[in-house]
């Protein structure tokens, strides 16, 4: 299992236990992921850190001083 953290701007748009699909975005030297449909976004990842699966389960939602963070678990 692999866990990845996503930042969301407001609460109530994703719930713990929910199955989600992510879309991969490409930058010149890295990749990022968005929980469809544009509900939360990951940080940037290098080639060796790319996801192999695009479906996962929300295991945790927490509020930090910087905003709301969603942890998604992928079966890799």
Secondary structure by P-SEA (a helix, b strand, c coil): cbbbbbbbcccccccccbbbbbbbbbcccbbbbbccccccccccccccccccccbbbbcccccccccbbbbbbbcc
